[in-house]
């Protein structure tokens, strides 16, 4: 399946995700550079939302608005959904995700949320129904059961176990993968004592993620225009060569081995 704007243009390979300190000017600059996919988790990043609202006022059909909710109660879910439409002054949300599905939660509640999103989709209020999860077995089950059209999943040079089954399964099912934490919270950019070469740039991290055929786009969350410009280098860059992929996998193994807490290393 292809992700397209309301005008029918393909989603950019890089998507801009909201972050706490992001410069509001990043939204317009990203759009001018060719990014048309914009994602936010909640309403805490007012600068991002203000910039996106301004962009949507004149470019709505050229922009993919992606967001979601962690709510499992349908009343609170409706509140979140209505708030998105009201705050951005839009009728249709392009992609809406059931966020952070985790192993111990009630999957019947998740099913109910997905059914509600599908009802909104049938009414033309949502264009793509997605799920986000760090957990590979959950991702595989949702793919197998055809419960989502988009999968948002953690994937980077260090966290590569998704390559074993999640990514191939998504690709076989024609479910586009939106990759996040592509720089592993910035730790991939810092180097390692046992790595004698230069560490990867952010663009190298995105190029690695995008080198897998299952990954449709990578999310980036720069803090300012300078970081955005550095990250945009991925747009015209050629695909990584097999030798580059192997090199960055070796580097990723070093970084993964220095995980500081269970959240960084469990499930991936």
Residue, then its C-alpha position, 0 to 999 in steps of 0.5 A: x500500500x502507498x501512503x499518499x496525500x489527499x492530492x495523491x502525492x507520495x509521502x516523503x521518505x522523511x517525516x517531521x515529528x514533534x519534539x519539545x524544543x523544536x523551532x516553529x520555523x522547522x515546519x515551513x522549512x521542512x515542507x519547502x524542502x520536500x517533507x509532507x508527513x508531519x507527526x505529533x503524539x499529543x498537544x504538548x508541543x505548541x510550537x510544532x502545532x502552531x507551525x503545522x496549523x499555519x501550513x494546513x491553512x493553505x496547503x491542507x491537501x498537500x500535507x499528511x497529518x499523522x497522530x494518534x492516541x494512547x487512550x483505550x477508553x472509547x470516550x477519551x479516544x473520541x475526545x482526543x480525536x475531536x481535539x486534533x480536528x479542532x486544534x488544527x481546524x481540519x475535518x480529516x486526519x490522514x493517519x491515526x495510530x493506536x499508540x504504544x500497544x504493550x504486552x500486558x494490556x487488554x487486547x480486547x480494548x485495543x480491538x475496540x479502538x481499532x474498530x472505532x478507527x475503522x468506523x471513522x475511516x468508513x465515514x471519511x474522517x480517517x484515511x489510514x489506520x495505524x498502530x505503534x508498538x515496540x514489541x515484536x510479537x505484538x507487531x507480528x500478530x497485528x500484521x498477521x491479522x490484518x489489523x493495521x494499514x500502517x505500522x510505526x515501529x522502533x528500528x535503527x542501526x542498534x535495534x535491528x531484531x525487527x529485521x528478522x521477522x517484523x519487517x519482512x512480514x510487514x513487507x509481505x503484507x504490503x503494510x508500510x513501516x514508519x520507523x522511529x528512534x532512528x538515531x536511538x535517542x541521539x546515542x548513535x551520533x556520539x561515537x563509541x570508545x571501540x569505534x575508531x572511525x567517525x560516528x554516523x551523522x543523523x542522515x546516515x542513521x536515516x539512510x540505514x533505516x530506509x535501506x530496508x524495503x519494508x520501511x516507507x519513511x523515517x521520522x526525524x525530530x530536530x530541535x532547530x533549523x540547523x539540525x533540520x538542514x543536516x537531517x534533510x541531507x537524506x532526501x537527495x542521498x543515494x541508497x547505502x551500499x552493502x559495505x556501508x550497511x555492514x559497517x553501520x551494523x558493526x557500529x550499531x552492535x557496539x552502541x546496543x551493547x552499552x544500553x543503560x536500561x532495560x527499555x533500551x534493549x528489551x524487545x529489540 
